[in-house]
């Protein structure tokens, strides 16, 4: 039993398409892809109408009075200036050549003002209870320094916020 192969089909030379048809095919393929991809991208939902910008302000100053001998404790307020409830988180930083000898701790005060800390607020922590629009929550900040001061250090505290529930 032998296998037979069909001869390849060849077109006569005068049936060939002009070279400009290839350019038209590429352009039409690009336009078709553009027409298929752009309208859905433009129709994709952006921020919802119910999303409200977040506005938060940290009121007060971090004290360094008494350092390095006595830890300095400050009381700040986190104020929600926005129109929706927020969750917040604390970011601390220390700049300057003496930064390695300085430490910052933050916590939400308990029943008494800024006494020994309740759980320390870590950088990755977000507030559990939302701050309502126009509301404030107190924040205690303690700055400690090593007994052998060298160089200068500038401690700072900032607050970041996001809509509550996200």
DRENPA-3360 file (N, C-alpha, C; in nm, 2 decimals, always signed):
BEGIN
1 = XXXXXXXX = +0.08/-0.12/+0.00/+0.00/+0.00/+0.00/+0.09/+0.12/+0.00 ~ +0.06/+0.21/-0.09/+0.15/+0.33/-0.10/+0.06/+0.45/-0.07 ~ +0.13/+0.55/-0.01/+0.06/+0.68/+0.02/+0.08/+0.77/-0.09 ~ -0.02/+0.84/-0.12/-0.01/+0.94/-0.22/-0.03/+1.08/-0.16 ~ +0.05/+1.17/-0.20/+0.04/+1.31/-0.15/-0.02/+1.39/-0.26 ~ -0.11/+1.48/-0.22/-0.17/+1.57/-0.32/-0.07/+1.68/-0.35 ~ -0.06/+1.72/-0.47/+0.04/+1.83/-0.50/-0.01/+1.96/-0.44 ~ +0.09/+2.04/-0.40/+0.06/+2.17/-0.34/-0.01/+2.26/-0.44;
9 = XXXXXXXX = -0.10/+2.34/-0.39/-0.18/+2.43/-0.48/-0.09/+2.56/-0.50 ~ -0.08/+2.59/-0.62/-0.01/+2.71/-0.66/-0.10/+2.80/-0.74 ~ -0.09/+2.93/-0.71/-0.17/+3.02/-0.79/-0.08/+3.07/-0.91 ~ -0.15/+3.10/-1.01/-0.07/+3.16/-1.12/-0.03/+3.30/-1.08 ~ +0.08/+3.35/-1.13/+0.14/+3.48/-1.09/+0.04/+3.60/-1.11 ~ -0.05/+3.60/-1.20/-0.13/+3.71/-1.22/-0.25/+3.71/-1.12 ~ -0.26/+3.62/-1.03/-0.37/+3.62/-0.92/-0.31/+3.68/-0.79 ~ -0.19/+3.71/-0.79/-0.13/+3.77/-0.66/-0.19/+3.90/-0.63;
17 = XXXXXXXX = -0.20/+3.93/-0.49/-0.25/+4.05/-0.45/-0.14/+4.16/-0.45 ~ -0.18/+4.28/-0.47/-0.08/+4.39/-0.47/-0.02/+4.40/-0.33 ~ +0.10/+4.45/-0.32/+0.17/+4.47/-0.19/+0.10/+4.56/-0.10 ~ +0.03/+4.66/-0.15/-0.03/+4.76/-0.06/-0.15/+4.69/+0.02 ~ -0.20/+4.58/-0.02/-0.31/+4.51/+0.05/-0.26/+4.46/+0.18 ~ -0.13/+4.42/+0.19/-0.07/+4.38/+0.32/-0.08/+4.50/+0.42 ~ -0.04/+4.62/+0.38/-0.05/+4.74/+0.47/-0.19/+4.77/+0.51 ~ -0.28/+4.75/+0.42/-0.42/+4.77/+0.46/-0.47/+4.67/+0.56;
25 = XXXXXXXX = -0.42/+4.55/+0.55/-0.46/+4.44/+0.64/-0.41/+4.47/+0.78 ~ -0.28/+4.51/+0.79/-0.22/+4.55/+0.92/-0.30/+4.66/+0.98 ~ -0.32/+4.77/+0.91/-0.40/+4.88/+0.96/-0.54/+4.85/+1.01 ~ -0.61/+4.77/+0.93/-0.74/+4.73/+0.97/-0.74/+4.64/+1.09 ~ -0.64/+4.55/+1.11/-0.63/+4.47/+1.23/-0.60/+4.56/+1.35 ~ -0.52/+4.66/+1.34/-0.49/+4.75/+1.45/-0.62/+4.83/+1.49 ~ -0.69/+4.88/+1.39/-0.81/+4.95/+1.41/-0.92/+4.87/+1.48 ~ -0.93/+4.74/+1.44/-1.02/+4.65/+1.50/-0.99/+4.62/+1.64;
33 = XXXXXXXX = -0.86/+4.60/+1.67/-0.81/+4.58/+1.81/-0.84/+4.70/+1.89 ~ -0.81/+4.82/+1.84/-0.84/+4.94/+1.91/-0.99/+4.96/+1.94 ~ -1.07/+4.93/+1.84/-1.22/+4.94/+1.86/-1.27/+4.84/+1.97 ~ -1.21/+4.72/+1.97/-1.25/+4.62/+2.07/-1.20/+4.65/+2.21 ~ -1.08/+4.71/+2.23/-1.02/+4.72/+2.36/-1.05/+4.86/+2.43 ~ -1.06/+4.96/+2.35/-1.07/+5.10/+2.41/-1.21/+5.12/+2.48 ~ -1.32/+5.09/+2.41/-1.45/+5.12/+2.48/-1.46/+5.05/+2.62 ~ -1.43/+4.92/+2.63/-1.44/+4.86/+2.76/-1.35/+4.93/+2.86;
41 = XXXXXXXX = -1.23/+4.97/+2.82/-1.14/+5.03/+2.92/-1.19/+5.17/+2.96 ~ -1.26/+5.24/+2.87/-1.32/+5.37/+2.91/-1.44/+5.35/+2.99 ~ -1.51/+5.24/+2.98/-1.63/+5.22/+3.05/-1.60/+5.16/+3.19 ~ -1.48/+5.12/+3.22/-1.45/+5.06/+3.35/-1.48/+5.15/+3.46 ~ -1.54/+5.10/+3.56/-1.58/+5.19/+3.67/-1.45/+5.25/+3.74 ~ -1.45/+5.38/+3.76/-1.35/+5.45/+3.84/-1.39/+5.45/+3.98 ~ -1.34/+5.55/+4.05/-1.39/+5.57/+4.19/-1.54/+5.59/+4.20 ~ -1.60/+5.51/+4.29/-1.75/+5.52/+4.30/-1.79/+5.66/+4.34;
49 = XXXXXXXX = -1.92/+5.69/+4.32/-1.97/+5.81/+4.36/-1.98/+5.82/+4.51 ~ -1.98/+5.71/+4.58/-1.99/+5.71/+4.73/-1.85/+5.72/+4.79 ~ -1.74/+5.72/+4.71/-1.61/+5.73/+4.77/-1.58/+5.88/+4.80 ~ -1.53/+5.91/+4.92/-1.51/+6.04/+4.97/-1.36/+6.06/+5.00 ~ -1.30/+6.17/+4.96/-1.16/+6.19/+4.99/-1.14/+6.19/+5.14 ~ -1.02/+6.13/+5.18/-0.99/+6.13/+5.32/-0.91/+6.25/+5.36 ~ -0.94/+6.31/+5.47/-0.86/+6.42/+5.52/-0.84/+6.41/+5.67 ~ -0.71/+6.40/+5.71/-0.68/+6.38/+5.85/-0.57/+6.48/+5.89;
57 = XXXXXXXX = -0.57/+6.52/+6.01/-0.47/+6.62/+6.06/-0.42/+6.57/+6.19 ~ -0.29/+6.59/+6.22/-0.23/+6.56/+6.34/-0.20/+6.69/+6.41 ~ -0.26/+6.71/+6.53/-0.25/+6.83/+6.60/-0.16/+6.82/+6.72 ~ -0.06/+6.90/+6.74/+0.03/+6.90/+6.85/+0.17/+6.89/+6.80 ~ +0.26/+6.88/+6.90/+0.40/+6.87/+6.87/+0.47/+6.76/+6.95 ~ +0.57/+6.70/+6.90/+0.64/+6.60/+6.97/+0.75/+6.67/+7.06 ~ +0.75/+6.65/+7.19/+0.84/+6.71/+7.28/+0.97/+6.63/+7.30 ~ +1.08/+6.70/+7.32/+1.20/+6.64/+7.35/+1.25/+6.69/+7.48;
65 = XXXXXXXX = +1.17/+6.76/+7.56/+1.21/+6.82/+7.69/+1.25/+6.71/+7.78 ~ +1.36/+6.73/+7.85/+1.41/+6.64/+7.95/+1.50/+6.53/+7.90 ~ +1.52/+6.52/+7.77/+1.61/+6.42/+7.71/+1.75/+6.46/+7.73 ~ +1.84/+6.36/+7.75/+1.83/+6.22/+7.75/+1.79/+6.16/+7.88 ~ +1.80/+6.24/+7.99/+1.78/+6.18/+8.12/+1.63/+6.13/+8.15 ~ +1.53/+6.21/+8.11/+1.40/+6.17/+8.13/+1.32/+6.16/+8.00 ~ +1.25/+6.05/+7.98/+1.17/+6.04/+7.86/+1.07/+6.15/+7.84 ~ +1.06/+6.20/+7.72/+0.96/+6.31/+7.69/+0.83/+6.25/+7.64;
73 = XXXXXXXX = +0.72/+6.28/+7.70/+0.59/+6.23/+7.66/+0.51/+6.35/+7.61 ~ +0.45/+6.33/+7.49/+0.36/+6.43/+7.43/+0.22/+6.37/+7.40 ~ +0.12/+6.46/+7.40/-0.01/+6.42/+7.37/-0.05/+6.49/+7.24 ~ -0.08/+6.41/+7.14/-0.13/+6.47/+7.01/-0.27/+6.43/+6.99 ~ -0.33/+6.49/+6.89/-0.47/+6.45/+6.85/-0.48/+6.42/+6.70 ~ -0.54/+6.31/+6.67/-0.57/+6.28/+6.53/-0.71/+6.33/+6.50 ~ -0.72/+6.42/+6.41/-0.85/+6.48/+6.37/-0.89/+6.45/+6.23 ~ -1.02/+6.40/+6.22/-1.08/+6.37/+6.09/-1.14/+6.49/+6.04;
81 = XXXXXXXX = -1.08/+6.55/+5.94/-1.14/+6.67/+5.87/-1.22/+6.63/+5.75 ~ -1.23/+6.51/+5.72/-1.31/+6.46/+5.60/-1.46/+6.45/+5.63 ~ -1.53/+6.39/+5.53/-1.67/+6.38/+5.54/-1.72/+6.23/+5.56 ~ -1.62/+6.14/+5.59/-1.65/+6.00/+5.61/-1.56/+5.95/+5.72 ~ -1.61/+5.84/+5.79/-1.53/+5.78/+5.89/-1.39/+5.73/+5.84 ~ -1.29/+5.74/+5.92/-1.15/+5.69/+5.87/-1.09/+5.59/+5.97 ~ -1.00/+5.51/+5.92/-0.91/+5.44/+6.00/-0.77/+5.50/+5.98 ~ -0.69/+5.50/+6.09/-0.56/+5.57/+6.08/-0.45/+5.48/+6.13;
89 = XXXXXXXX = -0.33/+5.52/+6.09/-0.21/+5.45/+6.13/-0.10/+5.55/+6.16 ~ +0.00/+5.51/+6.24/+0.10/+5.61/+6.28/+0.23/+5.57/+6.21 ~ +0.31/+5.67/+6.16/+0.44/+5.65/+6.10/+0.53/+5.74/+6.18 ~ +0.64/+5.68/+6.24/+0.74/+5.76/+6.31/+0.87/+5.76/+6.23 ~ +0.95/+5.86/+6.25/+1.08/+5.87/+6.19/+1.17/+5.95/+6.28 ~ +1.30/+5.92/+6.26/+1.40/+6.00/+6.34/+1.51/+6.03/+6.24 ~ +1.54/+6.15/+6.22/+1.65/+6.19/+6.13/+1.76/+6.25/+6.21 ~ +1.88/+6.26/+6.15/+2.00/+6.32/+6.21/+2.10/+6.22/+6.25;
97 = XXXXXXXX = +2.22/+6.27/+6.28/+2.33/+6.18/+6.31/+2.31/+6.10/+6.44 ~ +2.23/+6.16/+6.53/+2.20/+6.09/+6.66/+2.08/+6.00/+6.66 ~ +2.02/+5.97/+6.54/+1.90/+5.89/+6.53/+1.92/+5.75/+6.59 ~ +2.03/+5.68/+6.58/+2.04/+5.55/+6.64/+2.02/+5.55/+6.79 ~ +2.04/+5.66/+6.86/+2.03/+5.66/+7.01/+1.89/+5.70/+7.05 ~ +1.79/+5.72/+6.96/+1.66/+5.77/+6.99/+1.55/+5.67/+6.96 ~ +1.45/+5.66/+7.04/+1.34/+5.57/+7.01/+1.21/+5.64/+7.03 ~ +1.11/+5.61/+6.95/+0.98/+5.67/+6.96/+0.87/+5.56/+6.98;
105 = XXXXXXXX = +0.78/+5.58/+7.08/+0.67/+5.48/+7.10/+0.54/+5.56/+7.09 ~ +0.44/+5.51/+7.04/+0.31/+5.57/+7.03/+0.20/+5.48/+7.08 ~ +0.10/+5.53/+7.15/-0.01/+5.45/+7.20/-0.13/+5.54/+7.22 ~ -0.25/+5.48/+7.22/-0.37/+5.55/+7.25/-0.39/+5.54/+7.40 ~ -0.41/+5.66/+7.47/-0.42/+5.66/+7.61/-0.54/+5.59/+7.66 ~ -0.53/+5.54/+7.78/-0.64/+5.47/+7.85/-0.72/+5.58/+7.93 ~ -0.76/+5.54/+8.05/-0.85/+5.63/+8.13/-0.77/+5.75/+8.18 ~ -0.64/+5.73/+8.20/-0.56/+5.84/+8.25/-0.47/+5.90/+8.14;
113 = XXXXXXXX = -0.44/+6.02/+8.14/-0.37/+6.08/+8.03/-0.22/+6.04/+8.02 ~ -0.19/+5.97/+7.91/-0.05/+5.93/+7.88/+0.03/+5.87/+7.99 ~ -0.03/+5.79/+8.07/+0.05/+5.72/+8.17/+0.10/+5.60/+8.11 ~ +0.16/+5.50/+8.19/+0.22/+5.38/+8.12/+0.13/+5.33/+8.01 ~ +0.20/+5.30/+7.90/+0.13/+5.27/+7.77/+0.04/+5.15/+7.78 ~ -0.07/+5.16/+7.72/-0.15/+5.05/+7.68/-0.08/+4.99/+7.56 ~ -0.14/+4.90/+7.49/-0.06/+4.84/+7.38/+0.00/+4.95/+7.28 ~ +0.13/+4.93/+7.25/+0.20/+5.03/+7.17/+0.14/+5.01/+7.03;
121 = XXXXXXXX = +0.13/+5.12/+6.96/+0.08/+5.12/+6.82/+0.20/+5.10/+6.73 ~ +0.20/+4.99/+6.66/+0.31/+4.95/+6.57/+0.28/+5.02/+6.43 ~ +0.39/+5.02/+6.35/+0.38/+5.09/+6.22/+0.27/+5.02/+6.13 ~ +0.25/+4.89/+6.14/+0.16/+4.82/+6.05/+0.02/+4.82/+6.11 ~ +0.00/+4.87/+6.23/-0.14/+4.87/+6.29/-0.22/+4.98/+6.24 ~ -0.35/+4.94/+6.22/-0.45/+5.04/+6.18/-0.55/+5.05/+6.29 ~ -0.61/+5.16/+6.32/-0.70/+5.18/+6.43/-0.82/+5.08/+6.41 ~ -0.86/+5.03/+6.53/-0.98/+4.94/+6.53/-1.11/+5.01/+6.52;
129 = XXXXXXXX = -1.12/+5.12/+6.59/-1.25/+5.20/+6.59/-1.23/+5.32/+6.50 ~ -1.32/+5.34/+6.40/-1.31/+5.45/+6.31/-1.33/+5.59/+6.38 ~ -1.27/+5.69/+6.33/-1.28/+5.83/+6.38/-1.39/+5.89/+6.29 ~ -1.50/+5.93/+6.35/-1.61/+5.99/+6.27/-1.57/+6.13/+6.22 ~ -1.64/+6.18/+6.11/-1.61/+6.31/+6.06/-1.62/+6.42/+6.17 ~ -1.52/+6.50/+6.17/-1.51/+6.60/+6.27/-1.46/+6.55/+6.41 ~ -1.44/+6.42/+6.42/-1.40/+6.37/+6.55/-1.25/+6.37/+6.57 ~ -1.21/+6.35/+6.69/-1.07/+6.34/+6.72/-1.04/+6.22/+6.81;
137 = XXXXXXXX = -0.92/+6.17/+6.81/-0.87/+6.07/+6.90/-0.73/+6.11/+6.95 ~ -0.71/+6.09/+7.08/-0.58/+6.13/+7.13/-0.48/+6.02/+7.11 ~ -0.35/+6.06/+7.10/-0.24/+5.98/+7.07/-0.12/+6.02/+7.16 ~ -0.06/+5.93/+7.24/+0.05/+5.96/+7.32/+0.18/+5.92/+7.25 ~ +0.28/+6.00/+7.26/+0.41/+5.98/+7.20/+0.52/+5.99/+7.31 ~ +0.60/+5.89/+7.32/+0.71/+5.90/+7.41/+0.84/+5.88/+7.34 ~ +0.93/+5.98/+7.36/+1.06/+5.98/+7.30/+1.17/+5.95/+7.40 ~ +1.25/+5.85/+7.38/+1.36/+5.82/+7.47/+1.49/+5.83/+7.40;
145 = XXXXXXXX = +1.59/+5.86/+7.48/+1.73/+5.87/+7.42/+1.82/+5.79/+7.51 ~ +1.93/+5.74/+7.45/+2.03/+5.68/+7.53/+2.10/+5.78/+7.62 ~ +2.16/+5.73/+7.73/+2.23/+5.81/+7.82/+2.36/+5.88/+7.77 ~ +2.41/+5.82/+7.66/+2.53/+5.88/+7.60/+2.49/+5.95/+7.47 ~ +2.45/+6.07/+7.48/+2.40/+6.14/+7.36/+2.52/+6.18/+7.27 ~ +2.50/+6.17/+7.14/+2.60/+6.22/+7.04/+2.52/+6.26/+6.92 ~ +2.56/+6.36/+6.86/+2.49/+6.41/+6.74/+2.36/+6.47/+6.77 ~ +2.28/+6.50/+6.67/+2.15/+6.55/+6.68/+2.05/+6.45/+6.62;
153 = XXXXXXXX = +1.93/+6.46/+6.68/+1.82/+6.37/+6.63/+1.69/+6.45/+6.63 ~ +1.61/+6.43/+6.52/+1.49/+6.50/+6.51/+1.38/+6.40/+6.50 ~ +1.30/+6.37/+6.60/+1.19/+6.27/+6.59/+1.07/+6.34/+6.53 ~ +0.99/+6.26/+6.46/+0.87/+6.31/+6.40/+0.76/+6.20/+6.39 ~ +0.64/+6.24/+6.40/+0.53/+6.14/+6.39/+0.43/+6.20/+6.28 ~ +0.39/+6.11/+6.19/+0.29/+6.14/+6.09/+0.18/+6.04/+6.10 ~ +0.06/+6.08/+6.05/-0.05/+5.99/+6.05/-0.10/+5.97/+5.91 ~ -0.13/+5.85/+5.87/-0.19/+5.82/+5.74/-0.33/+5.77/+5.77;
161 = XXXXXX = -0.42/+5.79/+5.67/-0.56/+5.75/+5.69/-0.61/+5.69/+5.57 ~ -0.72/+5.61/+5.59/-0.79/+5.55/+5.47/-0.94/+5.54/+5.52 ~ -1.03/+5.53/+5.42/-1.17/+5.52/+5.46/-1.19/+5.40/+5.55 ~ -1.27/+5.41/+5.65/-1.30/+5.31/+5.75/-1.36/+5.19/+5.68 ~ -1.32/+5.07/+5.72/-1.37/+4.95/+5.66/-1.29/+4.89/+5.54 ~ -1.18/+4.96/+5.50/-1.11/+4.91/+5.39/-0.98/+4.84/+5.43;
% end
